[in-house]
């Protein structure tokens, strides 16, 4: 659904925090360029093969065919593990998220739901 919205240009700017916080990593997938006004994900998306450029007032996320995978910290931000879990579904290799348990702050069942939707997640 998120990818379809991005392809069709149907993201409501009023919902951008939800897009970034829960599915911003999907912006790395479609062709074209997505511009958002949040800087939270540059390091983590680039670490897994995204193409994210910081601007003075936000980020530019360029679409790529696929992400490579890798290791990222949670930066003590509960949104990062959720975004990286979504990104992991488009990675050629696993994504290791250090501190992923911090999702319990806002969505304690996130990984259970993620797995129920077909995502792969395990504690290491």
Protein Blocks (a to p, Z undefined) as FASTA:
>chain_A
ZZmmmmnopacfklmmmmmmmmmmmmmmmgcjdddfbfklmmmmmmnopacdddfkbccd
dddfbdebdcddeklpaklmmmmmmmmmmcfbdcddehklmmmmmommlmmmmmmnopac
ddZZ
